[in-house]
Amino acid sequence: MKKIDSPTIIEACGNKPKIIREFFGRVNTEQSDLSLARMSSPAGWEEPGQRPEFDEYTLVLSGKMVIETETEPVELGADQAFLARAGEWIRYTTPEATEYVAICLPAFSPDTVHRDE
């Protein structure tokens, strides 16, 4: 068993400051099998597209998120979720202030996210 007293704040990629609170993962718990983070993203935030080597489960708590895929954009609101499989190209944006949870299997790593340049 392990109690997490507080997350580690991690620097986010993107055009505006976003707060990443990692509870489980490579930084806060030094594990590579899974990462779980709560995100606070401002209105108008966007990041480069990516083709990660991990599955990413996203659950929107409040606000709105648009996930661009190779086939079509997907819009998520509160209490909606999305699964991006490893190897799929995706790009996240938040047209309004958004709180969400991201779970990555295996854990998120800058070396395995493969962001567009």
Order of alpha helices (4+ residues) and beta strands (2+ residues): beta-beta-beta-beta-beta-beta-beta-beta-beta-beta-alpha
